[in-house]
Amino acid sequence: LGRDELFVCVTGSDLLRTSVKDLLIARDALVPPGGALHLTRVLPPEDIDLLNRLPFPRPDRAEVVAAIAEIARVFFPIARAMARDLDIAWPAAFEAAARNHLRREVPEFDTDWG
């Protein structure tokens, strides 16, 4: 965003959506689906619906910021629950540093992701 490279930001949002998909598969301890085209065979309908609702921004600063914030609101509660269930320490200092960076560098970014 700082370089106004919106194409790169859109690509980054795709990587974040993929991270949500990978997290859902890992959460359910599922075997790799054998390809991205087989998600409905391994994820329950509510997870497919969740993935389908994740935003796909156009190369527009406001859309990119809103999309990434929404993806974070989906990702972080799932990731925290998994860390808790697996008795893995949550990287709270890293998360706090990321939130502070976003507040400073992208003030319109909503860091309320739970």
Backbone torsions as a table, in degrees:
resi	resn	phi	psi	omega
1	LEU	NA	-37.8	-178.0
2	GLY	-63.1	-28.6	178.4
3	ARG	-96.5	2.5	-178.6
4	ASP	58.7	36.2	177.1
5	GLU	-96.0	77.8	-172.3
6	LEU	-67.6	-30.7	175.4
7	PHE	-59.7	-43.8	179.2
8	VAL	-64.2	-38.1	178.7
9	CYS	-64.7	-40.8	177.9
10	VAL	-63.8	-42.6	176.9
11	THR	-61.2	-41.4	177.8
12	GLY	-62.1	-38.2	178.4
13	SER	-64.5	-32.8	176.1
14	ASP	-65.4	-41.1	177.3
15	LEU	-62.0	-37.5	178.9
16	LEU	-68.9	-39.4	175.7
17	ARG	-61.6	-41.2	178.0
18	THR	-62.5	-36.7	177.2
19	SER	-63.1	-38.0	177.1
20	VAL	-63.5	-45.0	178.4
21	LYS	-59.2	-47.1	-179.9
22	ASP	-62.7	-37.7	178.6
23	LEU	-64.9	-42.5	178.5
24	LEU	-62.7	-41.0	178.4
25	ILE	-64.6	-44.8	-179.8
26	ALA	-65.8	-38.0	-179.0
27	ARG	-59.0	-39.6	-178.6
28	ASP	-88.8	8.0	179.4
29	ALA	49.7	44.9	-178.3
30	LEU	-88.8	150.9	174.3
31	VAL	-70.9	152.3	177.3
32	PRO	-53.0	137.3	-171.6
33	PRO	-72.6	-1.2	-179.7
34	GLY	79.8	17.1	178.7
35	GLY	135.9	152.5	-177.3
36	ALA	-66.4	-15.3	-177.4
37	LEU	-84.7	2.4	-177.2
38	HIS	-115.6	22.1	-175.8
39	LEU	-61.3	-35.8	-178.4
40	THR	-67.8	-13.8	176.7
41	ARG	-84.3	-19.2	-174.7
42	VAL	-120.3	-20.1	179.4
43	LEU	-106.9	144.1	177.4
44	PRO	-68.7	158.7	-177.3
45	PRO	-54.1	-35.6	-178.9
46	GLU	-67.5	-31.8	176.2
47	ASP	-72.5	-39.4	176.4
48	ILE	-61.2	-43.0	178.2
49	ASP	-61.7	-42.9	177.7
50	LEU	-59.0	-47.1	179.0
51	LEU	-62.9	-40.7	-179.8
52	ASN	-65.9	-24.7	-179.8
53	ARG	-86.1	-9.3	178.4
54	LEU	-65.5	137.9	-174.2
55	PRO	-73.7	150.0	174.0
56	PHE	-118.4	95.6	-175.8
57	PRO	-75.2	152.9	167.9
58	ARG	-83.6	168.9	179.0
59	PRO	-73.5	69.0	-179.8
60	ASP	-132.5	129.0	-173.6
61	ARG	-53.3	-49.2	-178.1
62	ALA	-62.8	-40.4	179.3
63	GLU	-66.7	-42.2	179.8
64	VAL	-62.9	-47.3	-179.3
65	VAL	-61.2	-46.6	-179.7
66	ALA	-64.1	-40.4	-178.9
67	ALA	-65.3	-46.6	-178.3
68	ILE	-65.2	-38.0	176.8
69	ALA	-63.6	-41.0	179.2
70	GLU	-66.4	-41.3	178.1
71	ILE	-62.8	-40.1	177.4
72	ALA	-62.6	-39.7	179.3
73	ARG	-63.4	-27.6	176.8
74	VAL	-82.4	-45.3	-173.3
75	PHE	-66.9	-49.8	-169.4
76	PHE	-63.5	-43.4	177.3
77	PRO	-61.4	-37.9	178.4
78	ILE	-66.6	-45.8	-178.4
79	ALA	-64.1	-42.1	178.8
80	ARG	-63.0	-42.4	179.5
81	ALA	-63.5	-40.6	178.0
82	MET	-64.2	-43.5	179.3
83	ALA	-60.2	-43.4	179.1
84	ARG	-63.2	-46.9	-178.8
85	ASP	-63.8	-32.2	-178.9
86	LEU	-94.2	3.3	-179.3
87	ASP	56.4	46.9	177.5
88	ILE	-108.0	132.1	179.4
89	ALA	-63.3	130.7	178.1
90	TRP	-77.7	135.8	-179.5
91	PRO	-77.7	68.8	-174.3
92	ALA	-61.3	-40.1	-179.8
93	ALA	-64.1	-40.7	178.3
94	PHE	-64.3	-44.3	179.1
95	GLU	-61.8	-43.8	179.4
96	ALA	-61.7	-41.6	178.5
97	ALA	-64.1	-39.8	178.6
98	ALA	-64.7	-44.5	178.3
99	ARG	-60.9	-44.7	-179.9
100	ASN	-62.7	-41.9	178.1
101	HIS	-60.4	-46.8	-179.6
102	LEU	-63.7	-42.1	178.4
103	ARG	-60.2	-38.0	-177.7
104	ARG	-76.3	-46.0	-172.1
105	GLU	-90.7	-28.0	-177.9
106	VAL	-134.6	73.6	-172.1
107	PRO	-57.2	-24.8	180.0
108	GLU	-80.6	-7.1	179.8
109	PHE	-72.9	127.0	179.5
110	ASP	-84.9	106.6	-177.7
111	THR	-89.0	16.5	177.7
112	ASP	-87.1	76.2	179.4
113	TRP	-106.6	26.2	173.4
114	GLY	92.1	NA	NA
